[in-house]
């Protein structure tokens, strides 16, 4: 790949994100001064901040570099990268200002003069709302930090590519590479409308190398309860080895699971004062990948690859893609009223797309799971999956089960039950008790999936306190998966030999087909992804 084409692929402008609660006023010169504090919905509390001059930086979003044609030359690529840095700087200033203004608001609420005019209930309500806003602002700061680190790493990599390119003959590089930006690509797909011919859904042959667009998402890789202060969690993601651990401040980080010295797996070592220590020669790395200790030799400037890493709602997330991380992470918590009873991680010897195909299909249950949860189920005369015209969620008929595919690799389902192994009612709303499931299918490699499974119930809270109950839940989960695995492994073998695993889809395959069409459109660079609202489509 030439330096120009690679620079273009690595230099997409950062997605523009503006928190909904930040209100700004344009200055005469086109910059932004923030003179307002957060008020009630639809209103502002005007107040000139003492810090406004520090944050009076022009919003760079009006100066997005325009890329014309199929290629970016070196100067254009560097201009795009410069824009990335400028946007990160502006975004970080706005994040810090948001926190400062919120702190000012807290001081105002607690002002003794103000307390004379407010009831205790009103003050409690205002402080609770401010606490939630502050927590969101702090999360945004951490995401901005990750975006800045990604932009800087990208710029450094581009600089190395340009230096290498100067050593080569300009005319020897190929000219058939196109800019990876959807805004300049002439081959981007339009939105998929209506039903496609069956022959267009072809999933056959050996699994191809993963498309880079599939990497540009936040991926959950572990449960927070599995990552203690002195432990590590190794895993593979898109055929690369990684390891997560907590730094001195308790915040998790993700680094390449390979020592820069002699390529020893770092997870075989230990965590020492917030640094991961290689078991071979004791080199220690911080959560950003920088080597901070080299015993018995002079310390050198060494750094291993790291990924943006974030902790939210009991899960550790990473961003494995080259594009800057998006500002929001999906919520995967169970609905209100549910309590989490089990969190299980398994490594499965199948490609993650085939596992998702299986999880998005319920019609196979009375034939496959005859020894577990579907034991005794009758075979319906007709099974349907009912869903909106454009959506990746819906419910099963006649089973009282709601199901959703959440990009890029999550399946959420709510099952109405009366007692273990039995279904009741025509839909989940008619059921008194429910089981909620989350399946995360992390693509470890083309032949392996890391499965994160979370099970929640809205009944029987006492089960959480039964000794060794987690081992019983794991036993049940493994039993169900083993019933599926023997079939999916057979599919995988035949697919690798050329069989099309989606050769003849029927009515109840709707959700699985939609997942495949969504993924196919994503990998081909569609401007508008199928079955998703425009605001949900990645840019």
PyMOL commands that set and color helices and strands:
alter all, ss='L'
color gray80, all
select helices_A, chain A and resi 3-10+60-63+74-109+112-115+120-166+198-200+212-215+224-226+266-268+352-359+365-368+428-430+461-465+469-496+507-523+534-536
alter helices_A, ss='H'
color red, helices_A
select strands_A, chain A and resi 25-26+32-33+36-38+44-46+218-223+232-237+240-246+252-256+270-272+275-277+284-285+291-293+306-312+315-319+339-348+384-387+393-397+401-406+410-417+433-445+448-457
alter strands_A, ss='S'
color yellow, strands_A
deselect
rebuild
show_as cartoon
